[in-house]
Amino acid sequence: MNAQPDLLYSEEEEALRAAVRGLLADHCDAAGVIARGESDAPHDVPLWKALTGGMGLAGLLIPDELGGQGATHREIAVVVEELGRSVAPVPYLTSAVVATEALLECGADDLLSELATGTSAGALAVGLHTAPGAPFPVVRLENGALRGELTAIADAAFADVLLVPADDGGLYAVAASAATVTPQVSLDLTRPLARVVLDGAPGRRIGDAEPAVRRALRAGAGLLASEQLGLADWTLTETVRYLKERRQFNRPVGGFQALKHRLAQLWLEVVNLRAAARNAADALATGADADVAVAVAQAYAAGVAVHAAEEAVQLHAGLGMTWEHPAHLYLKRAKADSIAYGTAGAHRAALAELVDLRAP
């Protein structure tokens, strides 16, 4: 009989959380994130360098012998959760998780070493909306060169290397400088999307696309739940804090019974999301029923994150509707995350297949 996983945070994970939260407190204030979103350079390069070069967090999933930390998805989930709490505009999920998982599947040790040290950032050239196991567009391979267009590629503008699937079934490493990367309009300005055009770009085949993309998207979807957890937890905590301070009829607004019930319901949803997200991270780390755990987490996470962000905007009243308050950042990230790596409906359908409970 298999032992039940321990989903509580270990001492090491709590220490990692404290370190990351302290770094974000110093480098990622809400006003700065809002300002970056309105600029032509939404990514926070100094914060990225602090996370990768200063703390070595880009290589958590990469083995020690390649310059990484040799950690597991549980540790990286803690980092992603904290980044979600700050809606940090860094390509951590896309590079340190999704691109890294694809490279691990292909055994591209040289590229992994570059990602581990933070000297290079990667992006998987598959649309952010693509669910694990779903079909994905490919480019043409003609006379050894790649030609085609791919859209909705997250953080492509920041990447140094693009991992591009081609019509011969291969996954190719392409220098970002060899592609034309054009920003696309995105609701979430903290995770910008781009159109990638390859017009005879040289590429190096590093492995088979299908298993690499499937593995990468599964890890992305599973750890996205931790980001959504961080987002929901911050919005709930901040909303409770605000309602304790805001007074109406000479009493704290948070004391009104109707609001207490709404916040209690949201708290229960966040607690359940924490269990689902932690289970997904643990399953990815151990390989035990990972497909099921990821599908369960993503079938539930989007609704909770969006609900928490909507409540934050509404319960902050007029303040929550202002551009200066960060509530809109969390709502935009929550809405964008709700379709990233597959919608909740797509994950419910996948879960039904996995557990053999298909609709009649």
Sequence and secondary structure as in RCSB ss.txt:
>XXXX:A:sequence
MNAQPDLLYSEEEEALRAAVRGLLADHCDAAGVIARGESDAPHDVPLWKALTGGMGLAGLLIPDELGGQGATHRE
IAVVVEELGRSVAPVPYLTSAVVATEALLECGADDLLSELATGTSAGALAVGLHTAPGAPFPVVRLENGALRGEL
TAIADAAFADVLLVPADDGGLYAVAASAATVTPQVSLDLTRPLARVVLDGAPGRRIGDAEPAVRRALRAGAGLLA
SEQLGLADWTLTETVRYLKERRQFNRPVGGFQALKHRLAQLWLEVVNLRAAARNAADALATGADADVAVAVAQAY
AAGVAVHAAEEAVQLHAGLGMTWEHPAHLYLKRAKADSIAYGTAGAHRAALAELVDLRAP
>XXXX:A:secstr
       S  HHHHHHHHHHHHHHHHH  HHHHHHHHTSS  S HHHHHIIIIIT GGGTTS GGGTS    HHH
HHHHHHHHHHTT  S IIIIIIIIHHHHHHHT HHHHHHHHHTS  EEE S TT  TTS    BEEETTEEEEEE
EEEETTTT SEEEEEBTTSEEEEEEGGGSEEEEE  S TTS EEEEEEEEEE EEEEEHHHHHHHHHHHHHHHHH
HHHHHHHHHHHHHHHHHHHH EETTEEGGGSHHHHHHHHHHHHHHHHHHHHHHHHHHHHHH SSHHHHHHHHHHH
HHHHHHHHHHHHHHHTHHHHTSSSSTHHHHHHHHHHHTTTTS HHHHHHHHHHHTT    
